[in-house]
Amino acid sequence: MHGIFNPKKVAVIGVSSKATNLGKNIIGNLVEFGFNGVVYAVGPSGGMIETKPIYTSIDEIPDEIDLAVIITPAHTVPHLLKECGLKGVKFAIIETAGFREYGEKGSNYENEISKIAEKYGIQFVGPNCIGVINLENGFCVPFPRLKNNIKKGDVSIVSQSGGVGLSALNLLSNEGLGLNKFVSIGNMLNINAEHVLEYLIDDDGTRIIFIYLESMGDGRRLMDLAKRSIKPILVFKSNIGELGQKIAMSHTASLTSDDKVVDAAFEQSGIIRVHDATELGNNLKILELPPMKGKNLAVISRSGGHAVLAADACELSGFNLAPFPDSFLREIEKHFRASVIKLTNPLDLGDLFDLDVYGQIVEKTLQLENVDGVIFLHTSLSDKENLVTRELLKRIMVMSKKYDKPVAFYDSASAEEINFLKQNFSFPIFTKVVETIRALGMSHKFFCHFETIEERGKFKNYKVDTQAVRYLLDTVKKEKRNLLLSESLTVLEHYGIKSIEGKLALNADEAIEYSKKIGYPVAIKVIAEQISHKTDVGGVQLNLRNKEAVSTAFDDMMNQINASYPNAKIDGVLVQPMVMGGREMIFGGRQDAQFGPVVLLGLGGIFVEIFKEVQVRVAPISFSDAVDMVNRLKGSQILKGARGQKAYDVKSIVEMLIRISQLLIDFPEIAELDINPMRVFYEAEGCKALDARIILNNS
Amino acid sequence: MHGIFNPKKVAVIGVSSKATNLGKNIIGNLVEFGFNGVVYAVGPSGGMIETKPIYTSIDEIPDEIDLAVIITPAHTVPHLLKECGLKGVKFAIIETAGFREYGEKGSNYENEISKIAEKYGIQFVGPNCIGVINLENGFCVPFPRLKNNIKKGDVSIVSQSGGVGLSALNLLSNEGLGLNKFVSIGNMLNINAEHVLEYLIDDDGTRIIFIYLESMGDGRRLMDLAKRSIKPILVFKSNIGELGQKIAMSHTASLTSDDKVVDAAFEQSGIIRVHDATELGNNLKILELPPMKGKNLAVISRSGGHAVLAADACELSGFNLAPFPDSFLREIEKHFRASVIKLTNPLDLGDLFDLDVYGQIVEKTLQLENVDGVIFLHTSLSDKENLVTRELLKRIMVMSKKYDKPVAFYDSASAEEINFLKQNFSFPIFTKVVETIRALGMSHKFFCHFETIEERGKFKNYKVDTQAVRYLLDTVKKEKRNLLLSESLTVLEHYGIKSIEGKLALNADEAIEYSKKIGYPVAIKVIAEQISHKTDVGGVQLNLRNKEAVSTAFDDMMNQINASYPNAKIDGVLVQPMVMGGREMIFGGRQDAQFGPVVLLGLGGIFVEIFKEVQVRVAPISFSDAVDMVNRLKGSQILKGARGQKAYDVKSIVEMLIRISQLLIDFPEIAELDINPMRVFYEAEGCKALDARIILNNS
């Protein structure tokens, strides 16, 4: 990747002097951005451009070339790339569109290009991209003609879409944020998002990374890279629904992915997901400040209304407005005409108009131990205040650094003044109260991730009987069939997950026979795919103590079900030993196309069916991941003993999740694992699987 | 209100030539904004200002005065207002702070002011506000010194906070949106938000109204006004949580309100609620376009990436990307080099670079019957395109109007060019894809509200026995006690809400005795406040067919409960005739401090306890309100017969809601009504209350 960003001798292929020529724009950009290397132009018509000759082929250039930028029709690219190879060019940026995303013909060109690149050892970006920028050396080769109005800074951008990449550049420029590097990766035929990310993580000039993705390539690799990055990585992942899928396919040939898994993977690896440009802009700005290390925010506001907005937003973002200590308030009272300002947090500056005093108050606030960050809500009362506001901003910049705490500076002023501040200060200027506090929330969340990353990197390994499972799975595979219920339960047992076996009875007599074998009391449950709420229709009959009870219960069940689900196909009833207490949950796992094995947990019944409340994590999961899965389940208060009820065995739930994770990692051939239901008992009493299904990849 | 916005002769009281004087700013603003009336300055020190003498009292002014703007210390205001009264001034704007929001002394000043205003017939805005603007006549009296950089337009602003009001002005100015009128209403001692709203609804210059509120005054009045407004009303209601409450109280003396009721009230009356400045800005912009009348959006994009983002956002906003008809595509193919553009919706313009053709495509798209609106996603490839882009924009402006469909124009270009477009075109310019589509969603929702407002204004009145209820409630009130369960059920019966009475048994023997009276089979249910999930712990025993069954069930129940809730206080068990089938729901109502009677509906059990899933509406509710309550319940698919199960009697649920609404309206003394549970049976089988509680206001 270094060669892509730092060439010394560049050939731009596809240049002419025509007004609409895009290669011309590339040459123009290199000149305007002051590229510190040598540039040669190549184009079949020859001629001159920017006081340079246009060579009719790369071969003609009387110099060695490090990198070629190609922007010629798709069908010419294979041949031109071969010429580059023969010339000894090792890096290329292929901006041309019309490849895989246009159909079969384009795919064929791509295959040719890959072969040529491999043969000549060429690494390349694209095709179907708008190019690369490195503001460190002025290397700027996008085909749109850019203006040099972007500050040099520490944000680097990787975008699968050129258009979205350009929007991000405009956003940086508009917010006065500084760019370091930019890559439009397009079809990612050779260099992909993970390659660029790996480079940027170690790149000295880059401190914040933004990635726009329409598809996940190697999700697991992305996670691994993100986990070892101390730099914040923001990702805007689109193509999340059915409508987006079709156009994404024809745009960058991107397949959709399971968005819930993407969410989990990002969170597990500390990737900050953004959902719109507003969130992106505010997050980038907040990341220019020191991190919000705790939950205690101080709000200092010139307007009471802004203070109210801020307080609401703090509550929604989970921040505390820690009360200021008495000593601090007395200090303020002494020095700062306290009769007119309201001494609470939020601190409403009332009719105190001295901006010098504002600076002193911000500094005193930052000195407080129970303040992790400050949002300063400024309102300009007239243009006459612009100069003193700028002085205040300078002081705040210094203070935020000195105390290593974020001071989010919000200003309500004329557009001209806001723009002046953004363009002339290396400090983020916020103009929206609620959005700023949301961004501070992100800063805190990222900091916490960073603090706990070591803990969450520890993976427990239970002692399990891998060999027995290996043997069982191999047998099943040989017989080209699915695992039976009993085999699935055996696999689980080998991994320390206990179960209660039941027997499927097709009629009342069978049910009575099995009940006798199992021993009374028993439970019987209807097995029928179409019946979603078994208990609602008498489909679960518990605590049956003798054969009469089983018989009556069986008949009752069928009558009730016939009344409610006249058309349901009933496969039989499951007879199980009566297991008292506990509640049913759903545990599971599956292989995700992009991220590999994932673990699932849900409270049963309507939680899953109606609320789609399932927690997902990419395996392997750590202890804290598993705890987090339980805690984040809506309804988890039920598990912990809501309203005086006894708590369930959460420890065991956590252990079972980790064991499932271990099983999925050990046996990637397990395509799907469902434990539905798992009976979870009261504290210290464990869990037992009542039903399980394992589906193998090749079965 | 007319006199507040349209004075001819104005006195500004509190003016001096000191640099920090705020009255001076007001005079400056009136001059800068070209006020078309006469202005007099008043201040105790006398002197000159803007070539005018400063009179030492209003009495000295040798002219009649329509309106006084007062910005002097709080303790001087009562006296000065009295002077105004004596002078015959009929309107005032009191900008001074330090009243009720500062404590008791301030409250006393407010009382004095109110008395004086009443005596002299003065209507006034404030106190504790930043003033009023009317761009129609240049009347501009906020005390911050403003620049005349706001276009005159059709948006009017009402803000309870001066600071937030100023932010809104900056937002308009920044987005190139036009202001009509502005009022900072502050403490609303005399003129309140509803007064201003009523005026603006009929005001010719105003087409869109934005209100910032920290408290609800007369919520019901606000609803009534909004319901009769054809102009969109956007409200940012803050002070929604505990953190905001304290500061709001000391800021504008605002009490918090039940946010769920506020949400319902706004939706019922077509008020568009906004939650942050981003949403406000985008909504204001979209409302400048024709409404989005249907769900079919066409996306036309220069960048494939933007098209993917747009498609995702369409899915989230519930829009369809209706496929373009073949005839349309053939037309495009014929004229517009179709080989390079992808003929789907979203339409990716690919490498078609002719902006004139873009205009033709937009027009052809607008002509399609199955297209209700267009989002055009433009990306500027170089500054050279600025002129043609402006031409395209002019054409789009005309087209959007001609076809009466919104064309949201998104542009990704340099900040300078975007600003130029915003300031020089009377057409909204969008710069964020996802946010723009969300705003189009709001436009569609507002249009639908508007379409259905008549239907939702029809209130059914069932024949009920009001007199019987009147008599019963009066009796209870006389006896200064609460209604008994049986009385509550009687009230419901008089309003056509049927019930199943049960009997409370304190032990197994009583349960058996009552069961015999009621007739077998019976159900018994534990009555204990602390037990939230009765069914989980055997607390509900159904279908008991004889006295042995009741006895065993009673013991079983107590044993299981003791195991799970060792400390629960058990009040007894309710013995009821066995009612087969159906499911339990919660119906209810209460008096809201700001909005009066509200009706509640929830699915029982965990839906309410864990998910807090309750639908609330302000009474009276129409048929469609009631239907909407059912449909918007999470889990409503259960009611409608999910997965082949029989549907419950939704018609009856709807009827019961309307009957409860009628009861609450007829008897405002009902502070709280709870029907928990109401048993809802299968289709056409109705509902029956199993338990009910009515609490009266004065009991």
Interface residues (C-beta under 8 A of the other chain):
Chain A: T20 N25 A97 E101 F143 P144 R145 L146 K147 N149 S159 Q160 S161 G162 G163 V164 G165 L166 S167 N170 S173 N174 Y212 E214 S238 N239 I240 G241 E242 L243 G244 Q245 K246 I247 A248 S250 H251 T252 S254 H275 D276 A277 T278 S301 R302 S303 G304 G305 H306 A307 V308 L309 A311 D312 C314 E315 L316 L321 K342 T344 P346 D348 G350 D351 F353 L377 T379 S380 L381 S382 D383 K384 S412 A413 S414 A415 E416 I418 N419 T431 K432 V433 V434 E435 Q530 I531 S532 H533 D536 V537 A563 S564 Y565 N567 A568 G581 R583 I606 F607 E609 I610 F611 K634 G635 Q637 I638 A642 R643 G644 Q645 K646
Chain B: T20 N25 A97 E101 F143 P144 R145 L146 K147 N149 S159 Q160 S161 G162 G163 V164 G165 L166 S167 N170 S173 N174 Y212 E214 S238 N239 I240 G241 E242 L243 G244 Q245 K246 I247 A248 S250 H251 T252 S254 H275 D276 A277 T278 S301 R302 S303 G304 G305 H306 A307 V308 L309 A311 D312 C314 E315 L316 L321 K342 T344 P346 D348 G350 D351 F353 L377 T379 S380 L381 S382 D383 K384 S412 A413 S414 A415 E416 I418 N419 T431 K432 V433 V434 E435 Q530 I531 S532 H533 D536 V537 A563 S564 Y565 N567 A568 G581 R583 I606 F607 E609 I610 F611 K634 G635 Q637 I638 A642 R643 G644 Q645 K646
